[in-house]
Amino acid sequence: MQTEGQTKRLLERVIMLASSSKGTTATATLRGTDGGNTRFAVNEITSSSDVELLTLSVNVGYGKRSATATTNQLDDRSIDDVVARASRMARLAPENPEAMPPLDKQKYITVKGARDGKTVELSPSERAKAAFSVISAGDAAKVQIAGYYEHASKMSAIASSEGLWAFHAWSSCGLSCTARTKDATGSGWANAASNRAADIDAAAVAKVAVDKAVSSAKARRLEPGRYTVILEPAAVANLTSELAAQLGARSADEGRSFFSKPGGGTRVGETLFPNTITLRTDPTDTTLAASPFDGEGVPLKPTRWIDKGKLTALTYGRYWAKKQGVAPTGSPDGWVLEGGKATREELIKGVKRGVLITRFWYIRSLDPQTILLTGLTRDGTFLIENGAIVAPVMNFRFNESPVHMLTRADAMTPTVVTRGMRAPALRTHDFNLASISEAV
């Protein structure tokens, strides 16, 4: 893995080459991964790999014209070639009326403890030990189990002809596994992620997946309709990430968003959710592998987008921020939907008749202005009656908005890291399970 000093010297050379012509601007980005992964399927390890990747991207600009070329080779000839390719394409590119010049020198917040040495140095045998822990749980329960365990040291750096320099290094580690009964009628899933391998309890992850597979077997049919639902953290993250993606100021200003105010403007300052709902980003949360800057080098800072139910901020790219006369927010990193103090068992106990959902997939947008989504449940869907799980049920297609999910939520657990963010499990009501899916 490139050190910060090596990376800075490399990118300074690239910038010097790319911006040597008068009136030329340049931005160079280097991203690297050095780690390993172990895959397992049908209760045995299928592959173990060490991976080292470096990608250099060079953007050359001539006024409103610009182009980007990339390479994964860092020898002198390859660097000369990638700069030449970007320059040639930039001269041929059409003018972009929204093009912005490269950023100059910026100031970034300090992220402490992002890179964990023990995680970076995990050996193939240590990965295998974690994988065998999962496989053993599958063997004991007589279910088939498959999954993926990975760890890495990562870095990202950006330099520009205007004096920008940004560098961040971190570690990451993750385990996900899916268990299925041998008669293919039951399926369960679980995952864990952090920047520290010590935070990943492989046996605990496997137990959740295996228990769900066994208990979801031979699911019965439940009529579609609107139900009280318990959404586990992965399901909450699935929908909340779709809401977060709609927080752009431009679409709101242009009247294309749920966050647009009828008649013009945005809904910033309005209370749109209960006071229990806070959605924020924290680039200093090392467990989320967040960064103190975005892909353009815009500084990121802890921000509350929805604070105790009130919409307090929207995201601004550099062009739209300049047009509106505000500071750009960059593309936020490190999303957190704050949770509550309830336990999973307490959420279930408060349901007279409802459905517990593990997670969603095949999520698609139906209406951006209401953030109405459709998708399918998977890997464990269960009927709740009188405060207890009583039976597995067949999967559903849902038609629902994360706005309604949060508006109707009345209880939440503490958060966990899942699907790239921190999210709680929550209980919400009148959730539209529109039709049955035959898939397991």
N, C-alpha and C positions, 0 to 999 in steps of 0.2 A: 504494500500500500504506500502511495506517495505521502511523504511528510508535508507539513505546511510550507516549509522552506523550499523543498523541491518543486512543489506545485506552483508557488509564486514565481520562481525563476522560469519555469516552463511557460506559464501564461504570460509573463512579461515579454518573453521572446516572441510568442505568438502575436501579441498585440502590436509589438514593434513591426513585425512583418506585415500584418494585415492593415495597419494604418499608415504605412510609409508614404502613400500618395497624398497630395494636398487635398483637403476637403473630405478625406475618408475617415469614417469612424469604425470602431471594431469592439466587439464583446466576445470574450472567450470563456467557455464553461468547461470544467473538468469534473466528471462524476466517477466515483470508483467504488467497487465492492470487492471485498476479499473475505471469503467465508466458505462454508460448506453446507451440504444438505444430505439427508438420508430419507429415502422413500421406502414405504412398506405397503404391501398389498397381499390379500388372501393370507394374512397371518405370517408373513415372512418378509425380510428385508429384500428389496428388489434392486436398489442402487444406492451407492454412496459416492458423493462427488465433492471435490474441492473446486471452488470457483474463484477466479480473479478476473474482474472486468474493469476496464478503464475506457471512458468515452469522452472524446474531446469534440466540442461543438464550437464552431467559429462563425460569428455573424459579422458580415461586412456591410457597411452602409454608405451610400452616396446620396446624401440628402434624403429624399422620401423613398428612395429605392434601397432595398436590402435583401440579403439572402443568407442562408445558413447551410454550412456543410459540416459533416461529421466524419470522424475516423476513430478506430480503436487501436491504431498504431502510433507510437510516439517517437519514432526515429526521425532524424532530420528530414529525410526525403518525404516521409508521410506528412510531416507538419507543413513543409513547403507546398505539398500537393493540396492539402485541405484548405489552406489559405488561398491558393490560386483558384480552386474551384468555387469557393464562396465569392471571391472577387468577380470572377467571370459571370456567375449567375446574378449577382447584384446589379451589374451593368445592364443586364437584359431584363431584369424584373420590372413590372409596371410600378408606377408610383403608388404609394399607400398614403392616402390623405390623413390617416390616423397614426402614422409612424411617429415614434418618439425617439429622441436621441438616447444614447447610452447614459446610464446613471454615472454621476461623479462619486467622490468619496462619501461614504455613509457611516453612520454610527449604529452598532448593533448591541443588543442586550447580551449579557454573558449567560451561557447555559453551562452549569456545572454538573459534572458526573454523567455526561452523555455517553461516554465511551467506557465500557467495563472491560478491563483487561482479561479477566477469566472467560468472559463470553467470547471474545475475539479469539482466544487460544484453545477453544474446545477441539478435542481430537476426534477422529472418526470413531474410535472406540467409545468415547463418551456419548457421542450421538447414538451409536448402536445400543448402548445401555438404556437410553431413554426410549428408543424404539422398541426394544425387547420388553420393557415395562408395559408398554401399550399392548404389544402382541400377547403377552402373558394374560392380561385381563381378558382379551378376546378368546383365547384358548380356554380359560377357566369357565367362561360363560357359554362356550360353544357357539360363538358368533364369528362371522368374518369381519376382519378389521383392516382398514387401510388408512394411510395418512402420510404426513410430511413434517419433518423436523428440520429447521434451518437456523443458522446463526451467521452473523457477518459483522465485519468492520466496514463502515461506509464513510465516504467523504464527498463533499460538494464544494466547489470553489468557483468564483466568478471574478473576472477582471475586465476592465474596459479602458479604452483610449482616453477616457475623461478622468481616470484616476480611481475608479471603483476597485475595491478589493474586499472580497467576502470569502470566508473559509469556515467550514463546520465539519467536525468529525464525530461519529457516534457509532454505537453498536446496536444490534438488534437480534432478537431471538424469538422464534415462534414455533408452536406445535398445533397442528389440527389433525383430527382423525374422525373417520366415519365408520360406524359399526352397522352391520346388517345381519339379520337372522338368516340361517341357512335356507329357510323356505322363502326368503325374499319378501316377507310380509311386514317386517319391522326394520326401522332405520333410526339411528341416533347419531348425533354429531356433537363435538365440543372442541374448543380451542383455548389457547392461552398465548399471550404475547407480552414482551417487555424488552427493555434494553439489557436486562441481566438474565443470564441462563438460570441463575439460582432462584429466580422467581417462578420458573416453569416446573410445576409438579406433574410429571408425565402420568403417574399412576392415578392422580385425581382427575386429570383430563380424560383418561381412558375410562374410568369408572362412570363418569357422566354419560359418555357416548354409549357404552355398553348397556347401562341401565335403561337408557332411552330406547335402544334398539329392542331389548327384550320386552319392555313394557308397552311398546307401540305395536307389537306383532298382532296380526289378525284384527286390524282396526275395523270398527263398525261404522255404518253410515249414520251421519247426523245431518238433519235437514239444514240447507243453507238458510241464512237469515242474519239478523243483527244481534250480536251477542256481547255480553261482558267478556273481556279477554284479559288474560295475563300474558304479556309479551316479555319474553326473556331478553337479556341484554343484547344478544345478537340481532333479534327482531327489532328492538328499539333502535339500534344503531343503523340497521338497514333503512328504516324510514327516516330517521333524523338526518342522516347524511343527505337524503334527497331534499329535505327542507333547507339544510345548510347551503346546498348548491343553488338555491333560489334567492339567496340573500344579496344578489348583485344590485347595486344602486342604479346602473344603467337601465336594466329591464324595468325596474320600478319607476324610474323617471319617465320612461317611454310608454308607460301604461300597459306593460306586458306581463305583470307579475302580481302575485297575491299581495305583495307589499306596496303596490301602487294605490294611491289615494284617488277615489272617483273624482273626476274633474281636473286632475293634475297633481303632481307632486308625489311624495312618498308618505308612508304611514309611520315614519320614525317619530317616536314620542307617544304613540298610541299604545294602550294596553290591549293586547291581542290574546293573551293566555292567562291562566290563573297565576297567582303570585308565587306558586311553587315551582314555576318553570323558569330556569335560567340556562341559556345556551351561550357558551363562551369558548374562546380559544386561548391556549396557553403554550406558546412555543418553548417554555422552559420545562415542560413536563417531559422528562427524559424517557419515561416508560412508553410514550407515544411516538418516539423517534421523530419528534418535531424539530423544526429548524428555526433559527432566528432571522432568516431571510427567505424570500420566495425565489422562484426561478429566474426573475429579472434582477434580483439583488435588492428588492425593496425591503426595508427593515420591518420585521413583525414584532408586535408587542402583545401582552395579555389584553384581551378585549372581550367585553360582554356585549353580545349582539342582541340577546333577549335577556333582560335583567328583571327578575321577579315579575315576569309576565309582560313587561313593556319592551317594545321594539326600540332599541337604543342606538343601533348603528347598522349600516349596510356596507358592503365591500365596494371599494373603488379601485379600478385599474388606473394606470398612470394617465392614459389619454382622457378618460372620462373625469378623473379627478381634476385635471388641468382645465377642462372645459367648464366644470362646475365651480372652479375656484376653491377646491378643498385639497387636503393632503391625501395622497393615495394610501390605501390600507395594505396593498399587496394581496396576494392570495393566501388566506389564513391557513395556519397549520396548528395541529394539536387541539382538535375539537373535544369539548366536554359538555354533555348534558348532565347537569347536576342532579343528584338523586336525593333520596330521603333516608329514613331510618328503619323502615319496615323490613322484615325478612321475607324471603320467598314464601315460606309457610304462612305467614300472616296475610300476604296478598291472596293466597288461595283460600284461606279460611274466610275471607270476606266476600266470597262469591257464592251466591245461591245457585245459579246455573250459568255456566259459561265455558270458555275454551282456553286452554293453555297452549301457546304457540312458541316453538323453539326458535325458528328463524324463517326468513322469506328468501325466495330467489325469483329469477326472471321478472324483476321489477321493471315496469315500463310506465312512462308518463301518459296520462289520459287528458289532463287539462292543466297547463302550467299556471293559469290564473287562480286556480284553487289548490294547486299541487295535488290533484287527484291522481292516484297511482293504482296500478293493478299488478298482481303478482301471485305467487303460489306459496303456501306453507310447505315446510319439509322437515324431515328428521325428528319427528316427535310432536304430534298434535293430540291433545287429550281433552276429554269431557270432564268438567268440574260440576259436581252437584253437592249442595249443602256443605260447602267448605272443604271438599276432599276430591282428589282425582279419582274417578270411578272407572274410566275406560279409555282406551285409545280410539280415536276417530279418524276417518279418512281425511286426506288433505283437502284444502279448499283453495279456490281462487278468491282473492279479496279485491274489492274496489273501495279504496279508502284514502284519505289524506292525512299526512302526519300532523297537519294543523288540527284536525279533529281528534287525532290520537292524543295530542298534548292538551287540548282544550278540555277533554273529558276525563283526563287522568286524575285519580283521587288518591293514589298511594304509590310510592316508589321505594326501591331498595337502594343501598349504597352502590356506587359505580364500580365497574370492572373494565379492563381494557379488552375490547373486542371489535373486530371489523375496522381497525384503524382509528378508533376513538374511545373515549370513556363514556359508558352508558349504564344506566340502571335497568333492572326489570321494573315494569310498571303495570298497574291495573287501570284499564280504561273501559269505556262503555259504548254501547250502540255501534260496535265495530262491524262493518259490512262484509260478512263472509258470503260471497255472492253465488258461488256454485261449487260443486264437488269436483275434485280431481282424482282420477283413478290411480295416478302415479304414487309409488312408494319412495 
